[in-house]
Amino acid sequence: MPVVFVHGNPETPAIWGPLLRELSRTDVITVHLPGFGIPTPPNFAATRDDYVSWLIGELEAISEPVDLVGHDWGGALTARVACTRPDLLRSWVCDVTGLIHPDYVWHSFAQVWQTPGAGEQNFVDSMATPVQDRVNLFVMLGMTPEIAAELVAASDEEMARCVLALYRSAIQPAMAQWGADAEAAAARPGLALINTADPFVNDQTLGEEMGHRMGARVEIMQDMGHWWMMQDPKLGAEVLEQFWASL
């Protein structure tokens, strides 16, 4: 019964490296979102529903229930799979349960990407920015320099297309609609990670409320930021392994 890790935006599976080195289990699969440093399938529109369908396909191919761990958009996809296909899971972990709360308001970056014209210009400006400046921005936001450099190197026009399509498909009330059947996630044991210093998740109480609605154990990660798996990988591994040990 493997554990499957799902990254978010603007990321690749590299974000999990420090955490995986702290885990005792070796049955680990890190899936790679289409368009985030790898090609997309033919005619892939990159909407939120396209990514959910893609993740379901990846899990079906494993042919046994998994422990699913999702971060950022990977967390939103994990929450949706927990609500709609619990048969594919033994358990689930999500660090952004607040995204599907009816009161969630998208962060400022997302609102730019959701705006036609402004979103495209944002990526034009970003690609024109010196590489080291882009790396430094990610480091300031909480990444390690090595992983920040790897993610900047993976950024390209296809990632920009996918990011814009994904966020535009998620303009509210789209995410609130994903949370309308949140109680269905209780069919499998869940863990909602609430990182109190995450600037992209908005009010942490939204994540707590949705975690409880989803029947999950709620773990408050005090002073942990968006990239908790890099900030304190040892703590992250301990929290995950304690959860799995309780199943």
KOLKENU-255279 format. One record per residue: residue in one letter; x, y, z of N, C-alpha, C, O in turn. Coordinates in steps of 0.001 Angstrom, whole numbers, plus 500000, padded with zeros to 6 digits. Layout:
% KOLKENU-255279
aXYZXYZXYZXYZ ...
This chain:
% KOLKENU-255279
m500851498812500000500000500000500000500889501241500000501343501668501062 p501148501829498824502096502945498751501515504257499243500303504409499397 v502421505208499486502026506576499751502316507391498490503397507289497909 v501352508189498079501461508989496864501470510463497247500556510942497919 f502506511182496818502640512604497088502318513407495835502790513093494742 v501502514455496009501081515295494886501495516736495168501074517322496165 h502313517301494299502787518672494467501754519677493942500683519298493468 g502096520948494037501189522005493596501818522934492583502598522500491734 n501484524209492666501922525241491729502822526246492463502518526601493602 p503902526708491861504487526357490551505620525367490773506788525757490777 e505302524127490952506221523155491534506398521917490659505721521731489648 t507332521086491093507531519740490577507660518824491796507648519312492926 p507784517507491595507958516621492748509210516904493571509368516344494656 a510098517757493079511315518086493824511023518647495206511849518522496110 i509857519265495382509558519869496687509540518840497811509756519189498971 w509285517577497479509161516548498507510502515962498948510557515218499927 g511594516293498230512877515662498503513311515692499959513606514635500517 p513365516860500601513810516892502001512935516064502927513445515413503840 l511636516078502707510716515306503545510913513810503342510943513051504310 l511045513385502096511170511956501816512433511373502440512458510203502822 r513473512183502541514710511692503167514541511447504662515352510750505272 e513493512015505256513228511827506682512240510699506953512106510268508098 l511551510214505933510560509157506123511220507798506291512255507517505686 s510613506962507114511120505603507272510561504677506196511188503668505871 r509407504998505642508824504112504638509436504375503265509823505497502939 t509511503323502482510139503405501168509157503185500024509535503271498855 d507900502903500353506886502649499325506289503972498848505092504219498994 v507143504812498278506769506191497968506656506391496464507515505957495696 i505578507058496059505381507458494668505156508969494653504302509474495382 t505913509692493829505682511128493656505183511345492238505929511161491276 v503923511735492109503366511964490780503722513379490316503994514263491129 h503715513577489000504164514830488391503002515436487608502568514877486601 l502501516579488074501368517213487393501724517560485952502768518167485712 p500882517191484987501132517551483591501281519059483425500509519840483981 g502290519451482650502507520858482372503434521550483338503843522686483095 f503778520889484435504645521506485434506050520911485316506514520163486177 g506695521274484224508030520761483947508049519529483084509122519044482723 i506874519003482739506755517872481810505647518188480816504820519061481081 p505609517494479669504555517761478681503171517399479202503030516611480138 t502163517980478588500773517625478876500280516607477855500797516555476739 p499285515798478221498691514886477243498027515674476112497736516858476284 p497783515052474974497104515745473872495747516296474315494995515629475026 n495453517508473888494159518160474146493868518348475634492706518371476038 f494896518480476437494734518675477876494454520148478151495317520998477931 a493252520450478630492841521842478822493355522431480124493328523649480296 a493821521603481042494446522040482296493475522733483246493880523613484005 t492213522353483215491266522874484202491348522041485473491984520987485498 r490700522525486525490723521788487792490135520390487619490643519433488204 d489084520258486833488485518936486625489385518033485795489408516820486005 d490133518616484844491090517824484074492154517242484988492538516082484839 y492631518041485932493662517547486849493107516500487808493812515552488153 v491876516650488238491277515617489083491164514307488307491504513242488823 s490692514388487079490569513176486258491925512527486034492051511303486069 w492937513355485804494286512826485612494768512105486875495313511005486789 l494567512724488051495022512104489294494265510809489556494866509825489987 i492979510788489309492214509555489466492788508455488579492897507304489002 g493153508807487359493760507822486470495077507285487007495354506090486911 e495887508173487574497156507732488164496917506773489325497623505774489463 l495929507073490154495642506222491309495027504892490881495340503849491456 e494168504924489888493577503674489391494650502736488859494541501518488999 a495684503301488250496745502485487672497572501777488737498229500779488442 i497551502275489967498307501645491050497640500343491501498312499435491991 s496336500258491334495584499018491547495459498592493005495135497436493277 e495706499491493940495440499226495347495260500560496054495788501576495600 p494519500571497163494325501835497889495657502414498361496579501676498711 v495746503742498367496985504414498715496764505381499877495633505745500200 d497866505784500492497869506930501390498217508143500526499338508246500028 l497280509046500349497449510179499439497788511431500231497099511773501193 v498859512119499821499308513339500483499387514444499440500124514318498462 g498637515527499637498620516598498668498962517942499267498541518269500377 h499735518726498517500157520074498920499672521087497897499732520835496693 d499184522253498379498776523337497485497723522780496515496756522163496963 w497884522981495215496882522434494300496799520914494395495734520329494199 g497928520282494696497872518839494938496989518511496118496346517462496143 g496949519409497109496052519234498248494601519398497852493743518640498306 a494313520384497008492940520568496549492472519352495756491331518912495902 l493353518810494916493007517606494156492806516419495094491904515606494892 t493645516325496112493500515255497106492149515342497802491470514331497982 a491762516555498192490469516732498855489332516302497947488366515686498398 r489449516628496666488369516265495733488297514754495533487208514183495472 v489456514107495431489465512646495303488885512009496562488146511029496476 a489214512558497729488678512015498983487166512089499020486510511222499596 c486609513129498404485151513298498393484463512433497344483327512001497537 t485152512180496233484485511534495097484925510101494832484152509312494288 r486168509745495210486667508393494959487401507831496172488568507453496063 p486744507771497315487408507237498499487828505779498340488679505296499087 d487244505081497382487629503688497144489090503558496711489673502478496807 l489681504662496231491070504631495788492055504863496929493267504779496732 l491543505150498106492385505592499212492309504673500422491276504059500689 r493419504589501147493395504113502521493253505310503455492542505250504457 s493952506413503106493901507635503893494263508810503006494725508635501878 w494050510010503529494420511212502774494937512285503719494543512354504883 v495841513135503185496403514275503916496339515488502998496736515415501835 c495839516602503525495701517826502733496140519020503587495752519133504750 d496956519915502998497396521096503747496692522382503319497113523481503681 v495610522234502542494890523432502074493376523222502125492664523635501210 t492884522591503176491441522338503240490633523641503190489470523631502786 g491241524755503595490528526031503543490145526466502141489239527283501976 l490832525924501108490528526325499730489111525973499311488547526627498434 i488528524950499923487173524556499513486110525044500492484958524614500437 h486505525941501385485533526571502286484729527603501496485301528293500653 p483426527731501740482622528687500964483060530134501120482735530963500270 d483783530459502175484221531840502391485642532104501916486158533203502116 y486286531124501295487665531321500870487758532386499780486962532406498842 v488749533273499925489052534304498922490453534027498387491400533892499162 w490583533943497080491875533641496476492910534706496823492585535887496938 h494152534279496989495257535182497300495564536088496099495042535875495006 s496400537082496309496609538129495301497239537603494022496882538057492935 f498175536651494123498766536079492918497689535398492067497630535584490851 a496849534614492724495798533898492010494850534870491317494428534626490187 q494519535956491980493593536918491380494184537567490134493452537887489197 v495499537764490113496147538261488894496041537224487787495669537556486661 w496369535956488097496316534900487084494896534691486564494710534283485418 q493916534961487381492524534771486973492004535911486114490894535831485587 t492790536970485965492361538145485202492939538089483800494159538142483643 p492091537983482761492595537960481381493464539176481084493121540304481437 g494574538931480441495510539997480135496537540178481237497740540082480995 a496070540436482429496988540629483550497756539344483862498947539390484169 g497081538211483783497739536945484047498821536653483028499930536255483384 e498495536851481752499485536620480697500689537543480864501833537118480704 q500426538798481186501518539758481348502387539402482549503601539606482525 n501773538878483581502533538466484757503585537428484395504711537487484888 f503225536480483540504189535451483163505236535989482192506392535567482235 v504845536914481318505827537560480448506872538288481286508073538176481040 d506397539031482274507306539773483145508190538833483955509380539091484139 s507602537744484436508365536792485236509483536158484424510613536050484901 m509179535737483199510187535087482366511304536055481978512421535637481675 a510992537356481990512002538368481658512857538745482860513862539440482708 t512478538304484039513222538606485261514453537711485344514358536522485042 p515598538244485741516794537400485875516535536160486731515823536217487734 v517123535054486318516881533772486984517172533853488482516377533371489289 q518287534449488859518633534484490267517632535291491080517377534972492241 d517060536336490482516035537108491185514797536268491431514165536375492481 r514452535435490466513291534562490636513562533508491698512687533181492500 v514777532982491697515162532025492742515091532686494112514575532104495066 n515607533891494201515612534600495487514197534841496008513961534788497215 l513254535105495097511869535308495515511306534043496153510662534109497200 f511547532884495525511069531625496085511717531349497441511059530859498359 v512999531663497563513686531452498835513065532342499914512863531906501048 m512767533589499552512143534509500505510785533978500952510374534209502089 l510084533266500066508769532730500391508835531409501151507813530919501631 g510049530819501266510169529637502112510790528405501496510864527371502160 m511246528472500238511889527321499618513381527291499949513964528304500337 t513985526118499789515434526035499871516014526559498555515350526473497522 p517224527093498566517813527611497323517917526553496226517689526855495054 e518258525314496593518433524269495594517124523938494896517077523824493671 i516062523783495677514772523439495085514200524637494341513582524468493290 a514393525832494860513932527030494157514556527108492775513867527409491800 a515855526839492678516536526886491386515982525828490431515839526078489235 e515669524644490968515120523577490129513739523949489594513424523667488438 l512911524585490434511573524959489985511612526094488973510832526102488021 v512507527048489169512648528120488189513076527552486839512596527991485794 a513972526583486865514427525963485618513304525217484907513333525074483685 a512318524740485661511197523991485070510118524900484499509244524432483769 s510162526183484817509117527107484363509258527368482869510354527634482375 d508148527290482163508151527569480731506757528014480290505862528184481118 e506583528198478994505302528681478480504173527690478730503030528097478942 e504477526404478709503424525418478959502963525465480405501770525334480678 m503895525651481338503486525798482721502606527040482879501599527005483587 a502982528122482228502177529343482301500764529094481782499788529537482387 r500661528392480671499330528082480122498509527279481114497327527555481322 c499138526289481722498415525427482651498010526180483914496902525998484419 v498896527015484421498569527784485623497370528697485353496437528754486153 l497398529403484236496295530318483926494985529558483765493953529973484293 a495023528441483035493794527666482829493275527092484140492070527094484393 l494183526605484966493792526001486240493136527025487151492055526778487687 y493771528160487329493220529162488243491946529799487693491060530164488466 r491841529938486393490619530519485829489446529553485918488288529970485928 s489749528264485983488670527289486178488235527226487632487243526576487961 a488987527910488514488731527816489949488230529129490548488236529293491769 i487799530062489706487235531305490222485991530976491050485135530199490626 q485909531573492222484754531305493082483451531663492363483394532668491655 p482400530846492539482240529828493597482716528420493239482249527450493837 a483632528283492281484040526951491838484622526121492972484276524948493114 m485502526707493786486113525928494861485108525637495971485143524571496585 a484221526580496223483161526333497208482292525155496775481822524386497613 q482081525017495469481302523885494960482027522574495235481386521559495505 w483351522582495171484108521379495501483931521003496965484043519830497320 g483658521973497807483480521694499226482065521378499636481808521082500803 a481127521436498683479720521248499033479445519854499583478551519679500411 d480208518861499127480010517484499608481186517034500467481573515865500446 a481750517974501221482954517701502012482794516522502963483756515797503218 e481593516324503488481379515247504459481685513867503883481961512929504632 a481639513738502553481920512444501932483354511991502156483639510795502105 a484267512939502404485673512587502623485864511778503893486893511120504052 a484903511810504796485012511059506049484971509547505823485179508778506761 a484706509118504596484704507687504301486084507059504500486190505845504675 r487133507869504475488492507390504725489161508307505744488854509499505785 p490063507782506563490750508633507540491508509761506856492206509545505866 g491362510960507394492024512112506809492786512915507836492509512852509034 l493759513680507342494541514580508180494598515936507500495093516059506379 a494091516948508179494143518318507679495285519037508376495248519237509590 l496303519428507612497438520162508166497146521650508079496915522176506991 i497154522326509207496890523760509255498199524471509573498645524475510721 n498810525069508562500088525748508718499826527224509001499390527968508123 t500093527630510223499634528939510689500330530112510016499818531230510050 a501508529875509394502229530967508739502146530878507217502979531451506516 d501152530167506707500975530045505256500195531248504747499018531383505082 p500808532144503939500116533345503495499115533103502373498337533997502041 f499122531912501785498276531651500631496957530970500975496078530845500122 v496817530529502222495624529780502610494586530671503271493463530236503524 n494960531933503557493980532877504092493758532594505572494715532270506276 d492578532702506047492235532517507458492346531041507822491658530207507233 q493218530704508801493415529301509144492154528652509698492021527429509642 t491228529437510229490008528849510762489170528209509657488394527289509916 l489327528699508418488588528084507309489059526648507103488248525744506899 g490371526443507157490905525097507005490494524181508134490202523005507914 e490469524719509353490037523915510491488581523497510329488232522335510538 e487740524451509957486314524136509795486105523068508730485339522125508932 m486791523218507584486608522231506520487204520883506918486646519837506586 g488328520902507623488898519641508085487929518874508958487784517660508814 h487266519573509859486277518910510718485084518422509901484576517327510139 r484635519228508939483520518797508092483872517533507311483013516691507049 m485145517415506946485599516263506167485902515065507055486348514027506566 g485665515199508353485884514094509274487345513817509546487693512716509975 a488213514794509306489649514589509427490167514924510812489539515664511569 r491311514371511124492081514848512264492707516183511852493243516298510749 v492646517173512711493195518494512405494485518689513193494487518616514422 e495570518935512486496883519134513084497321520574512859497538520987511720 i497453521335513932497903522718513836499426522726513786500087522299514733 m499975523210512686501423523275512494501869524702512802501944525548511910 q502159524953514051502449526302514521503699526870513854504760526246513852 d503550528065513291504648528803512648505168528135511387506201528543510859 m504473527114510892504877526503509634504284527286508465503129527711508510 g505094527470507413504665528209506245504159527306505141503905526121505358 h504017527873503955503438527148502821504274525918502466503729524851502182 w505602526075502484506475524956502133507030524301503390508241524254503607 w506120523800504208506475523148505469507385521944505262508193521621506133 m507262521281504123508067520085503864509535520430503642510397519557503738 m509825521697503346511210522162503270511629522885504546512785522800504962 q510700523585505159510999524368506360511432523483507522512409523787508207 d510710522390507745511058521456508820510663520044508376509655519506508832 p511459519450507489511098518124506965511030517044508038510244516104507920 k511840517167509075511805516165510157510455516206510862509861515159511119 l509964517398511178508656517532511812507566517017510881506673516287511310 g507637517393509613506635516932508660506572515421508588505486514841508570 a507730514781508548507766513319508489507188512713509758506461511722509695 e507501513297510909506966512774512170505443512863512208504777511919512635 v504893513982511766503437514159511778502776513141510855501773512528511219 l503331512964509676502752512007508730502844510578509266501867509831509208 e503993510199509779504159508820510221503327508511511457502866507382511625 q503132509496512320502236509289513462500807509068512978500086508233513524 f500405509805511972499060509625511409498922508234510795497960507522511084 w499873507844509954499767506523509331499805505401510365499142504377510200 a500574505592511418500648504561512457499327504369513190499083503322513789 s498479505392513134497191505317513842496116504626513020495031504359513536 l496385504333511769495348503778510893495084502295511186494240501678510536 
